[in-house]
Amino acid sequence: MFRVQYNTPVQLRQALHAAISQLEAAFIEEPRISAEVLLFHVAGCDRAHLYSHPERELTASEQSDYDRLIARRAAGEPLQYLTGHQEFWRADFLVSPAVLIPRPETEHVVEETLALVHHFALGPHLKLIDVGTGSGAIAVSLARELPQAEVHAVDLSPDALAVARLNAERLGARVQFALSDVLASVERDGSFDFVVSNPPYVGLNEADKVQQVVRDHEPHLAVFAGVEGLDVIRRLIPQAHEALRPGGWLLMEIGFSQAEAVIALLAAWHNVRAIPDLAGIPRVIAARKP
């Protein structure tokens, strides 16, 4: 892997073109987007500034930082970990290698939860818990949308909880965080209106089908869950049943081929249904405690 070396100050456009070439040579998908985003990050500018002032010279420090980040991106590191940011539900979330990178598909969990709140005209003083919160994307988004709700969030990773707390603080969301393996450390007293989760659901038997960037860089604890990918979900369902009030809802993201298996695990629940994502793939399971 070659690295671009600069002996004299270079202009924004020169640095961009060299970075694109380096990423293309490393077979990175959408090399221009990565090169631009990292240039914006290092130079503190946006696309409008880049293309209206392409002759602006990078400082020596900016050149060094950009060179280092492009080399890391060329080696396969996710763009979001390099910038430390990812957008989710119209908000800017901090991310690190301690957390799964929030994805657009997970927004369906937030969307469906809000739809149920409005459809059943549930009162504002709801009690919700996000299991395996990671960056806090689901919990923080729901807390911002439902400011009068009591929102809790748990995760097995102290490092992930640290990131989630930062996101809640900077985005002005009131969320109570706690360390817990699924709901093992939570008082399951039948007081919650919603249990929501994006649990790990990838099976070790399909690890070879997972994108290499996920296998190599995202936390395995947040991705894999046993041979079939159902180990955490099998624990979550009965624990959620204990935590929810009668008529409360469980919503969780699932893998593309898991709908039938997960629905079978919810045989004793009511109103069980699979909600598809924009590609028509079953993405979220919703179930109501009798």
C-alpha positions in Angstrom: 0.0 0.0 0.0 1.5 3.3 -1.1 1.0 6.5 0.8 0.9 9.9 -0.7 3.9 12.0 0.3 3.9 15.8 0.1 7.1 17.8 0.0 5.4 21.2 -0.5 2.0 22.5 0.5 -0.8 21.1 -1.7 -4.1 22.5 -2.7 -7.4 21.0 -1.6 -8.1 19.7 -5.1 -4.7 18.1 -5.4 -5.0 16.3 -2.1 -8.5 15.1 -3.0 -7.4 13.7 -6.4 -4.4 11.9 -4.9 -6.6 10.4 -2.1 -9.2 9.2 -4.6 -6.5 7.5 -6.6 -5.1 5.8 -3.5 -8.5 4.5 -2.4 -9.3 3.3 -5.9 -6.0 1.4 -5.9 -7.1 -0.2 -2.6 -10.5 -1.1 -4.1 -12.4 0.9 -1.5 -16.1 1.3 -2.4 -17.1 4.9 -3.3 -13.6 6.3 -3.0 -14.6 9.8 -3.8 -17.1 10.0 -0.9 -14.5 8.7 1.5 -11.8 11.1 0.2 -14.2 14.1 0.4 -15.6 13.3 3.8 -12.1 12.9 5.3 -10.9 16.1 3.6 -13.9 18.0 5.1 -13.1 16.4 8.5 -9.4 17.4 8.4 -9.7 20.8 6.7 -12.8 21.9 8.6 -14.7 22.7 5.5 -17.7 21.5 3.5 -18.4 20.6 -0.1 -19.3 24.1 -1.1 -16.0 25.5 0.2 -14.0 22.7 -1.4 -15.4 23.4 -4.8 -15.4 27.1 -4.5 -11.9 27.3 -3.1 -10.1 24.3 -4.6 -6.8 26.3 -4.6 -6.7 26.6 -0.8 -3.5 25.0 0.6 -3.5 22.5 3.4 -1.3 23.2 6.4 1.5 20.8 7.1 -0.6 19.4 10.0 -3.7 19.0 7.8 -1.6 17.2 5.2 -0.2 14.8 7.7 -3.6 14.1 9.3 -5.2 13.6 5.9 -2.5 11.2 4.7 -2.8 9.2 7.9 -6.6 8.9 7.6 -6.6 8.0 3.9 -4.0 5.3 4.6 -6.3 3.9 7.3 -9.3 4.0 5.1 -7.3 2.3 2.3 -6.6 -0.4 4.8 -10.3 -1.0 5.3 -11.2 1.0 8.4 -14.8 2.3 8.4 -15.2 5.9 7.5 -17.4 6.5 10.5 -14.7 5.3 12.9 -12.2 7.6 11.2 -14.4 10.7 11.6 -16.1 9.6 14.8 -19.5 10.5 13.5 -22.6 8.9 12.0 -26.0 10.4 11.2 -29.1 8.6 12.6 -32.7 9.8 12.8 -31.6 13.3 11.7 -29.0 13.7 14.4 -25.2 13.5 14.5 -24.1 10.6 16.8 -20.6 10.0 18.0 -19.2 6.5 17.3 -16.1 4.6 18.1 -14.8 1.0 17.6 -16.6 0.2 20.9 -20.0 0.5 19.2 -21.8 -0.8 16.2 -22.1 1.9 13.5 -25.8 2.9 13.5 -27.5 2.0 10.2 -30.5 3.4 8.4 -32.3 0.0 8.8 -32.3 0.4 12.6 -34.4 3.6 12.2 -37.3 1.3 11.5 -37.3 0.3 15.2 -37.6 4.0 16.2 -40.2 4.6 13.5 -42.4 1.6 14.4 -42.2 2.4 18.1 -43.4 6.0 17.5 -46.2 4.7 15.2 -47.5 2.4 17.9 -47.4 5.2 20.5 -49.5 7.4 18.2 -51.8 4.6 16.8 -52.8 3.5 20.3 -52.8 7.1 21.7 -50.5 6.1 24.5 -50.0 8.7 27.1 -46.8 10.8 27.2 -45.5 9.2 30.4 -44.3 6.0 28.9 -41.5 3.8 30.2 -39.1 2.4 27.6 -35.9 0.4 27.7 -33.4 -0.1 24.9 -31.5 -3.4 25.2 -27.9 -3.4 23.8 -28.0 0.3 23.2 -24.4 0.6 21.7 -24.1 4.2 20.7 -27.4 5.0 22.2 -29.0 5.7 18.8 -32.4 4.1 19.5 -32.7 5.3 23.1 -31.5 8.8 22.4 -33.8 9.2 19.3 -36.8 8.0 21.3 -36.0 10.2 24.2 -35.9 13.2 21.9 -39.1 12.3 20.2 -40.9 11.5 23.5 -39.4 14.0 26.0 -41.9 13.1 28.7 -41.1 9.4 28.6 -38.9 7.6 31.0 -36.2 6.1 28.8 -33.7 3.5 30.0 -30.9 1.9 28.1 -28.6 -1.0 28.9 -25.5 -2.6 27.4 -23.0 -5.3 28.3 -20.0 -3.1 27.3 -18.9 -0.3 29.6 -17.1 1.3 26.7 -20.3 1.4 24.6 -22.2 2.9 27.5 -19.6 5.7 27.7 -20.2 6.6 24.1 -24.0 6.4 24.6 -23.8 8.7 27.6 -21.9 11.3 25.5 -24.5 11.1 22.8 -27.3 11.6 25.2 -25.6 14.6 26.8 -24.6 16.4 23.6 -28.1 15.8 22.0 -30.0 16.8 25.1 -31.7 13.5 25.7 -32.7 12.2 29.1 -31.8 8.6 29.3 -30.9 6.4 32.3 -28.0 4.1 31.4 -27.0 0.9 33.2 -24.7 -2.1 32.7 -26.6 -5.3 32.0 -26.3 -8.5 30.0 -29.6 -8.3 28.1 -32.1 -7.6 31.0 -30.4 -9.7 33.6 -29.5 -6.7 35.8 -32.8 -4.9 35.3 -35.8 -5.1 37.7 -38.3 -6.9 35.5 -41.4 -5.8 37.4 -43.9 -5.5 34.6 -43.7 -1.7 34.5 -42.3 -1.1 31.0 -44.5 0.0 28.0 -41.8 -0.8 25.4 -38.7 -3.0 25.2 -36.8 -2.1 22.1 -33.6 -3.6 20.8 -31.2 -4.0 17.9 -29.6 -7.2 19.3 -26.7 -9.1 17.8 -28.3 -11.4 15.3 -25.7 -12.7 12.9 -25.0 -16.4 13.1 -21.5 -17.7 13.2 -22.6 -20.1 10.5 -22.9 -17.1 8.1 -19.9 -15.2 9.2 -18.4 -15.6 5.8 -21.4 -13.7 4.3 -20.8 -10.6 6.5 -18.9 -7.7 5.0 -15.2 -7.9 5.7 -15.2 -4.4 7.1 -17.8 -5.5 9.7 -15.9 -8.7 10.6 -12.6 -6.9 10.9 -13.6 -3.7 12.7 -17.0 -3.6 14.3 -17.4 -5.2 17.8 -18.2 -8.9 17.5 -20.2 -8.7 20.7 -22.7 -6.5 18.9 -22.8 -8.5 15.7 -22.7 -12.2 16.4 -25.0 -14.3 18.6 -24.2 -18.0 18.5 -24.3 -20.4 15.6 -27.7 -19.3 14.2 -27.7 -15.7 15.5 -30.6 -16.3 17.8 -28.8 -16.7 21.2 -29.5 -13.2 22.4 -33.0 -13.1 21.0 -33.9 -16.3 22.8 -32.9 -14.7 26.1 -34.4 -11.3 25.3 -38.0 -12.6 24.6 -38.7 -14.1 28.0 -36.9 -11.4 29.9 -38.9 -8.7 28.0 -42.1 -10.6 28.8 -41.3 -10.2 32.5 -40.3 -6.5 32.1 -43.4 -5.4 30.2 -46.8 -4.5 31.5 -49.7 -6.4 30.1 -50.3 -4.9 26.6 -46.7 -3.7 26.4 -44.7 -4.0 23.2 -41.4 -5.7 22.3 -39.7 -4.4 19.1 -36.4 -5.8 17.8 -34.4 -5.7 14.6 -33.7 -9.1 13.1 -31.6 -10.6 10.3 -32.9 -10.9 6.8 -33.7 -14.7 7.1 -34.9 -14.8 10.8 -38.5 -13.7 10.7 -40.0 -17.2 10.7 -37.8 -18.4 13.5 -38.3 -15.4 15.7 -42.1 -15.4 15.2 -42.1 -19.0 16.3 -40.4 -18.0 19.5 -43.2 -15.5 20.1 -46.0 -18.0 19.9 -47.4 -16.9 23.3 -47.5 -13.2 22.3 -50.2 -11.2 20.6 -50.2 -9.0 17.5 -46.9 -10.5 16.2 -45.8 -9.2 12.9 -42.8 -8.6 10.8 -42.2 -5.0 9.4 -40.2 -4.8 6.2 -37.6 -2.3 5.4 -37.5 -0.2 2.2 -36.1 -3.2 0.3 -39.0 -5.4 1.4 -36.9 -7.5 3.8 -38.4 -8.3 7.2 -36.4 -6.0 9.4 -38.3 -5.5 12.7 -40.5 -7.8 14.7 -43.2 -6.3 16.8 -45.1 -8.3 19.5 -47.5 -7.4 22.3 -47.5 -9.0 25.7 -51.0 -10.5 26.4 
